Amino acid sequence: GLTYRLKPWLYTYYNVGQTFDPAKGSNDPYGTPPPDTEGFSQEVGFKYNLLGGRISGSIAYYRGESKNENFNYGGGNRDLINPVGLNDAHNASQRNQWVALDKESSGVEVILTDARTRNWSSRLGFTQQDGKIKTASAFPLLWNDEFHYNRTTGGVTYADGTPFTVPTDAAGIAQV
């Protein structure tokens, strides 16, 4: 970052940052590991210090972007996308409810600190921020049970043509 003294009591500054986080955390609903996360941020503003430090504060604008940030999408959505069926779920031991998203945020922050005496100080802060998800994640629903509908007979079969039958009583369920 850079800092420049405009007056004895007023400074302007600019900070820039870049981040990289190797893939870690939980997998997506298909069981795919998360990609590496990257980020970039900038902040510009003023800092002031008046009356020998008794009045101080800052005014700043910031903006940040991240790519592939891991967010928890919720277990119910995972089960909708990759449900457990007769043949279990696709990649069952690895599936999870996390998705990688790109996001951006920006905002303004104003801080005023008043420390007029040694035993008393107060701080007033205001922040206005905005953020949005820049990408959408789409996961086609998986159906891991190989059922087929026969339009002629109205029956349901497995992929190999074997009829799928549903037991109608508790004794039949135990025999399946």
N, C-alpha and C positions, 0 to 999 in steps of 0.2 A: 504494500500500500504506500500511498504518498500523503504527507501532511505539509501544509504550507501556512505560515503565520501571516495573516493579513494585517492585524493590529496586535498590540500587546495582549489584548483580552479575547481575540477572535482568531480561530484557526479553521481552515477548510481541509477536508481530507477525502481520499478516494481509496477504497479497498477492493481488491479482486481476489477471488478464490476459485480453485478447481479441486474437485474431489474424485476419487476413484475407490470403489469398494468391491473387492472380488466377490463373486457369487457365493452367497451363503443364505441360510434361512430355509424356508419351506418351499416345496414344489407347487406347481399349478395343478388344476383338477385332473389333468392327464398324467401327472407324475413327472413332468419335465422339470429339471432343476432350473432355478432362476438365472437370468443372465447377469453379467457384471453391471453394477450401478455407477453412473457418472453424473457429476454435477458441476455447475458453473454459477458463481454469484458475483454481484457487484454492489457496492454501497458508496454513496457520495453524500457529503453533508458538511455541516458547520458545528464547531464546538466553541462554547464561550465560557468565560470565567471572569466575573465582575466583583468589585468590592473586596478584593483580597481573597477570593474563593468563597465568599459567603453566598453569592448567587452564581449558579453555574447551570449548564445544560447542553443540549444538542438538538439539532434538527437534521434528519437524515431521510434519504430515499434509498430503497434497496430493491433489488430484483434478483431472483434466483430461478434456475431451471435444473431439473433432474431428469435423467433418462433411465428407464428400467428400475424404478423404485418399487420395492416389494410391498404390496398392500394385502391385508386380509380381506377376502371377498365373502367369507361366511361359509360355514359347513353345509348349510341348506342348499346353497348354490352349487357347491361341489357335488352333492348327492343328486342334484337335478341334472348336471352336466355329465357326470360319470357315475350312474347309479349302480348299486349292488343288485345283481339279478341272479338268475339260476346258476350262471357260470361265474359268479363273483363280479367284481368291477375290473375294468381295464387297468392294468398296472396297479392293482389294489394296494400293495404295500407301500407304494410311492405317492399315490394321489393325495392331494391336499387342497386347501382353499385359498392359496395365495396367487396373485397375479402381478405381473410387472407392468407398470404404467409410467408414462412420461407426464410430468407436471411442471407448472410454472407458478411463481408467486411474486408479488411485488407489494410495496407498501411505503408509507410515510410514518415516521415516528418523531414526536416532539417531547422533550423532557426538560423540566425546570426543577432545579433543586435550590431550596432556600435554607441556609444554615446560618441564621443571624446570630445565634448564640452557641456557646460550646455544648450546652445541654439540650438544645432543641433544633430540630431540622425537619423539613417537610419536602416531599417530592411529588410532583404532579407529572403524569405521563399521559400521552395520547398516542394511539396507534390506529391507523387505518390500513387494512391489508386486503388483498384480493388474491385469489388463487384459482387455478382451474386445471382440470385433467386435460392433457393435450391429445391423448390417444385413447382408443377404446379397445378393450379385449373382447374378442369373439371366440366362443368355444362351441362348435356344433355339438349337439347332444349325442352321446354314445349309447348305443343299444347293444349290449354284449350278448344277448340271447338271440340265437339265430332262428327266429320265428318267421314263417311265411304264411301269407293268407291266400287260400285257394278261392278265387272268385266264383268258380263253377260250383263247388260243393259248399262253400262257406266255412270250410274247416281251416284249422290252423295246424301247420306242420313245422318240424325242424327243417334245417337246410337240406338234409338228406332225404326228405319226403316222409319221414316217420311221423304219424299223427301225434299231435300233442293233445293229451287228454287231461282234464281237470277233475280230480276226484270230487264226489258230491257228498261224501260222508267222512267222519273222522277215522273210521277203520281203513278207508281207501287211502287217506293221506299217509297213514303210517306205512302202507305198502309201497308207496311210490319210490 
